[in-house]
Amino acid sequence: MTDLLLKQYPPLFHAATDVPSFVRVLSLMKNLRHLRITCEGQPPSHRYRRSVVDYALISLRIAVEQVLLKYLDSLSLLSVHPAAVLYLQPNLGFGASPASRKRWSQIRHLTIHMDSFPYQAGSPTDHFKLLHAYLQSFPELRTLAFHWKGERGLSPVSLASEPCLQNAANKRLRRSDGRHGSQFLRPLRLPYLQEIELVNVIMDASQVASFVFDHRKSLHELNFQDIVLRTGTWDEALAPLTRKSGNARWNQYARHERSAEVPMS
């Protein structure tokens, strides 16, 4: 039987699914503070099926949840494909337990560099929903940095207000009960967030303003790079900063400079 299994599945697959080995390794790293996961060079075809990388992500996630890593507070996901967050999801992931989310709630600093997923009107939106659900797993975040690699993507912190996701939810609801209605994603709330960095993102001015306003009590620094506004202006997007700071100094710079320091207090 062992010989048949080895012939059907390559040795690398067996290594990726060996959860006890992952647990033993992490048990020797109890002072681990920063976990960095890199999936560089994964073929685009793997987005539509599970690969050895995905099984390794599952095993790693289970090991992190089983080993006491009381100093772990930073997580970096670099060059991951959109479906990777499904296998790292502590709530819905394979092998998850009721205590899984507690381990990930330790994370204070999160960095994600995600390969963009080509999206057109009518295309599936499951990868956006998975990303939204994944970010909900880190309620204690202080810093968040998100980069789309490749094509510009939707704002990960404003997916609940994206029309494509709302329309898809309405269609499913009509199919299931024959009635019209709405089923919206729960807006992302990070009550302790102090710094956010978004790169290569497309969004509306109203989404920027809404996020800044909702996090006005904790947010200290905004870093937007290569951001395109679909609707509205930057004056409208950053209007909550004027209300918070009590002045419009940022506006004088935003009109003439490509970057500026924005007073947040």
N, C-alpha and C positions, 0 to 999 in steps of 0.2 A: 504493500500500500504506500509506503514512504517513497519507493522508487517511482510509482505511478504519479504521485503528487508532485515530485520534483520534476518529472517530465512535463506535466501539464502546466505547472507554474514555475517560473525561473527562480533561482535562489534569492535574487534580490527582492522578489515579492514576499518570500517567507521572512526575510530579514525585516522588511517594512512592517509586517504584521506581528512581529514579536514584541508585544507590549511589555512583558517582563524585562526584556533587555533595556528598553527605554527607561523603565522605572529604576533599574539598577544604576544606570548611568546618572540620572538626575539625583538619585539618592546620595551620590558622591559629590554633588554640587549644591549643597544646602545653603550656601551663601550667595547663590546666583541672584543677581540684581536685574540684569538686562538679557532678555531672550530675543535673539535675532534669527529669523527664519527667512531664508533666501531660496527662491525657486527659479533661478535664472535659466533661460533657454528652454523652458517647457514648451513643447509644440502646441500650436493653437488647437489642433484636433483634440487634445486632451480636455478641452473645455466641455466636450459633449460626452465624455465617458470617464470612468475612474481609471487612474493610472497608479503606478507604484508610488509616485509622489503623494497622491491623495491618501493612500493607505498609511504612508509614513506620517502624514499630518494628523491622521486620526490617532495613531499610536502615541505620537508626541503629546497631543492634547490630553489623552487619558493619563499619561504619565505625569504631566504637570499637575493634574487634578488630584492624583493619588499621593504624590510626594509633598511633604511639608516644605514649602519654599517661602518662608516668612519674610524674606528680604526682596523678593521679586516685585518690582514696581514699574518696569519698562518693557515694552514689547515692540519689536520692529518686524513688519512683514514686507519684504522687499522683492519686487518682481513676481508677485503672486498673481495667478489668474483669478477671475471673478468667482469661480466656483469654490476656490480654496476656503472661503469663509464658511461654507457649508460644513466642511470637515473640522473646522476649528470652533464651530458654534457650540458653546457649553450647554445651551438649553435644548437644542434639537439634534445635537450631534450623536453619532454612533457611540454607544457605551457611556453616555452621559448619565449622571446621577443627580439627585436633588441638591447635593452639595457642590456640584461642578461650578456653578456660577460664583460661589464664594471665593474660589481661588482667583478667578479672573477679575473680580472686583478689587483686588489689590493693585491692579495696574493703574498708575498715575500718568504715565507718558506713553502715548501710542503713535506710531508712525506706520503708514501704509502706503506703499508704492504699488499700484495695481495696474495690470495691463488692461487697456480700454477694450470694451466689448462693442463692436460696431452696432449702432442702434439707429433704426429708422421707424417711422410711424407704422404701428401695427406689429412691430417685432415683439418677441417675448420679453417680459420685464422681470422674470424670476431672479436674475442676478442682482437687480437693484433691491428687490425685497430682502434677499439674503444679506446684502450689505447693510441695509437699514436695521435688520434684526440683530446683526452682529454688533454694530455700534451701540445698541441698547445694552449690551453686556458689560459696559464699562462705566458705571454710574459715578465713579470717583475720579474720573480723568481731570488732570490739571493742564496737560498739553496734548493737542491733537494735530498731526500733520498728515495730509492726504494728497498724493500726487497721482493723477492719471497718466499712464505711460502710453504714448501713441496718440490716438484721436482724443479730442477734448470730450470729457464726459460730464454727466449731471453732477450737481453738488451733492456730496454724500450726507451733508447735514440738513438738507432741505428736501429729501425724497418724499416726505409725507405730503408735500404741497405740489408735487409734480403731476400735471394733468394726465400724463400717460398712465401712471399708476392708479389714479383715481378712476379713470375711464375703464381700465381693466377690471377693477374691483366692482364697478357698477354692472359691467357686462356679466360677470360671474354671478352676481346676485340676481339679475334678471333671469338668467338661465336656470338657477336653482329653485326659485320660488315663483317665477312668473310675474313678479311685482317690481316696480321701479323703486330704487332706493340708493343709498350711498354707504360705502364701507371704506373708511379712510384709515391709513396707517397712523399710528400714534406718533405725534411729533417728537423728535429727538430732544431730550432735555438732559443737559450735562451741568448740574447746578454748581459744580466747583471748577469749571473750565476757566483757565486764566489766559492761555495762549492757543491760537488756532492758525494753521497754515494750510491754504488751499492752492493747488497748482494745476493749471491746464483744465479749468472747469468752466462750464457754461451755466448761467443761472439768471434769475430775474432780480431787478433792484429790490422788489418787494421781499424776496427771499432773504437777501442780505440784511435788509432793515429788520425783518422779523426775527432773524437769528440773533442779531446784535441786541435788539431790545429784550428778547427773552433771557439773554445771558448778561445783561448790563451790570448786574450786581457783582459778578465775579470776573468778567472778561477784562484783561489788561492789554492784550496785544493782538493785533490782526496782521497777518502776512498773506496778502493775495498776490499771486503771480500768474500771469497769462490768463486772466479771468475775462470772459466775454459776457456782457449783459445782453440777454435776449430782448428784454423790455425795460424801460425806465432809464434813469441816469444815475451817475455816481452821487450826485447831490442828494437824490432820493434814497439811494442805498445807504448812505452814511449819515442820514439825517438824525438817527438816534444818538450819534456821537455828539452832535451839537447840543441836544437836549441834556445829555449826561454831563458834558464838560461845562456847559453854560456859556460857550463862545463858539465862534465859527472860524477859528484860526486854521483848522484843517482845510477849510474850503478854499482859502486863499492859495494854499499850496497845490491842492488837488486839481485846480484849474490849469496850472502852468507846469507842473512837474509830473514825471512818470512815477515817482515815489515820494512819500512824505511821512514824517512822524506824526501820528495822530494822538492828541491828548485824550486819555481815557478816564481821567479823574479830575 
